[in-house]
């Protein structure tokens, strides 16, 4: 169960009392979490926005939007760089008729090599 602060944690309804001391139920108080934990997790920062005071919330929301845009852009760039790296280096796979040589799947120019073309 997630609460913005401990004072909002009320007694569980009677039909849930079996869970009160169970390890399956964990209570998390957002205002008691270490500040650096929210800095590491955008998702947690968004949850903490629920408990922020009204006069601070708009600016904090703008910061989180900017952070989300930045993280999405960074992730997209990393993905693009990874794809470029795969295309640049090519994919080397063993070819059964190449006698232990590697076939360059990127180029697929097998006409020039009689071993790879099967001739």
N, C-alpha and C positions, 0 to 999 in steps of 0.2 A: 504494500500500500504506500502510495506517495502522498506526502503532505507538504505544503509550503512551509509550515512551521509546527513544532511539537504541540502548541496550544490548540491546534485544530484537530488533533488526534483524540477522538472521542471513543468511548467504550464501544466494542463491536456489538451489533445486534445479537440477541440471544441465539438465534439459529446459526450464528458463526462463532460462538464461544469456544467450540472444539478447536478452532484454529488459533485462538488467542496466544497460546504458548507453543504453538507448533513451529518447527523449523521451516515449514513450507510457507509460512507467512512472515514476511520481512517488512518492517516499517522503515521508510526513508524520509528524512526531513530535509528538504532542499536547502533551507537556510543554515543547516549544520554541516553541509558538505564542504570539503576544502575548496577554496577559491580556485586553485590551480586545476582542479578536476574539471570544472566547467570550461576552463580555457582549453582543455584537451578535447572536449566533446561538444560539438555544435548542438547535438540533440539535447544534451543535458542543459546547455545554456538556454535553449528554447523553453524547456520545462521550467527552469528557474524564472523565466520571464513572467510566469503566472503570479509569482509572489512579490514581484517588484512593485514599489509604490507608484501610484498613478502619475505623479509628476516626473518620474524617471523612466517610466515604461516606453514612451514614444522614442526617446533617444536610444535607449538600449535596444529596442526593436530595429531601429535603423542600422545600428552597429551589427546586429546579428544578420540582417539582410545582406549587408555589405560583405560580412564574413562568409556567408553561404555562397554568394556570387563568386567570391575569390576562391573558395574551396572547390566549387564546381569547375571553374575555369582551370585551376591547377590540375585537377583530376583529368579533365579533358585533354590538357596539354601533355600530361604524362602518358595517357593512353595513346595519343597521336605519336609521341616520340617512340613509344614501344613498337607501334605498328611500323613506323619508318625504319626502326632498327631491324625488325624482322625482314622487311622488304630489302633493306640494304645488304644485309649479310646473306640473305638467301636461306633456304632451308635445305640442309644436307641430310639425305636419307640413303641408306644402303640400297643398292640396286642389285637384284639377284643375278643378273647377267653381266655385271660389271667386274666380276672377278675380284671382289673386295674393295673396289673403288667406290667413291661416293658419287651419286647422281645429283646434279644441281637442279632442284625442282623449280627454282626461280626462273631460269632461262629456258629450260626444256628444249634446248637446241641439240637434239640427238642425231640429226642428219649427218653432222660432221664426224661423229664418233660411231664407227661401225659396231663397237661392242654395245653401246647404249641403244642403238637403233635396232639391234637384233639381226643385222645383216651378216 
